[in-house]
């Protein structure tokens, strides 16, 4: 939990200077926004899943992710934000989630839900493990709880992959989803600007760079899906010093710098419709704070 | 040897019968009808509320709505299981009847719900009414039904609190919120009064269900209990009770609702699944279920392959 010079940050005030605080804030926005939006899409399967059992299980996953979003947004509140400006009155262009999580599901495309969940959960697993010994205590203190739940999500996704991959129809649908979603999954590892990710690693807030996480992620995904007879697109070793993959491997919109597909503003408008219609100016809290 | 109906009536009491008993078909059919109706209602209630997971105006409300919808699917699962154990219909048959428009469910869930201010009409009033009925079903003579009610009532308590909290927030909000909520209440109030069905002398299934202990209270008793508790609550939150349908409290604490003030033609067309908006909801759900039929086929194939040795992996 320490950098070469042994730094450790108990809270926001201990971060040295504006740039350090901004780097941590950016990392938190990526975490929180990914979780919020992936969960928002998962909830579309409630009352629409293939069986009552899968309906209940997917709702569990969605609520876990919503809970994680809530937890990371609460850390962001320490940077002077509140839920209103973090979610409800934020400009949709200011959201920093990767475009994987904002993609809509086609009707009945359970294979998409399974593949997306798997690609996301492995990425999440890599990312969280690299945060376990974070020098920033508010992150470090929360990673354990999140990791426990993510382990279950991964198991769940794998059990569905195995079941679907065993049938011809299921296999084909999984491969279609994988081909479509893989470029979007790469957005999860795209750094935003050219300097933040290096600063985050240098400060020891996260142990490994996004590029390193991406390589581990790809190897795991390739191994496992390959064992089910699925074809994972190759990942060219990153030659670019800034950590980006080749633009030709990425979708047109990455999301990390606010560059979203049209699906996002549409989804955001649905999410905030009640808040807007009723002219609300605050978001209701009904649960106890974690801290 | 199969118990005869007279013996069932003689022995009828709370949690008296279980799958270990060889019960007559009349009993099993009546219990299946009740359980299937109840389970279907959970599913269609969840269907009605799911858009509000997305439309919730705060992160914690969103979490609560997602959990509520999930609970209701869980209640459906539990109730279908309790129904299946009667040996009359399988869960697949019941779910397929629901999709085809043959399955019956609560009147309130045939109406569309589109606005946030409508949500407490279901989550507070209808769920509150359902709680009344469900609490009495803990005494049902069919043990699996009574047992399911233990869990359902426990969770339903949270739902009603959640609904009450939304109502309180709306009625303490801006004048616009209060006005919209009052309008939603006026629209839903007659439907809520019809929740308990027509007065007892018009109810057809009650006598047998009561005689064999499947039901322990009449529609009129339940309606009275609900009004005694929820009319004051509505007024506490600043809701005005509409002049019509006329309702009057008697000296003994019971209530009379002037039945002619309620639209029974609509009620009975709903009961036959012929009410247009309700039919739209039934069919929209059917389409969503048809879209994932391919997944169920994959699961069925696996199960068929695994059969003859070990059982298939649970489809969760």
Interface residues (C-beta under 8 A of the other chain):
Chain A: X36 X40 X43 X46 X47 X48 X49 X50 X51 X52 X53 X54 X55 X56 X57 X59 X60 X62 X63 X66 X67 X69 X70 X73 X83 X87 X88 X107 X108 X110 X159 X163 X164 X166 X167 X169 X170 X173 X270 X271 X272 X273 X274 X275 X277 X278 X279 X280 X283 X284 X285 X286 X287
Chain B: X43 X46 X47 X50 X53 X54 X55 X56 X57 X58 X59 X60 X61 X62 X63 X64 X66 X67 X69 X70 X73 X74 X76 X77 X80 X116 X117 X162 X165 X169 X173 X174 X176 X177 X180 X285 X287 X288 X289 X290 X291 X292 X293 X294 X295 X296 X297 X298 X299 X301 X302 X313 X314 X315 X316
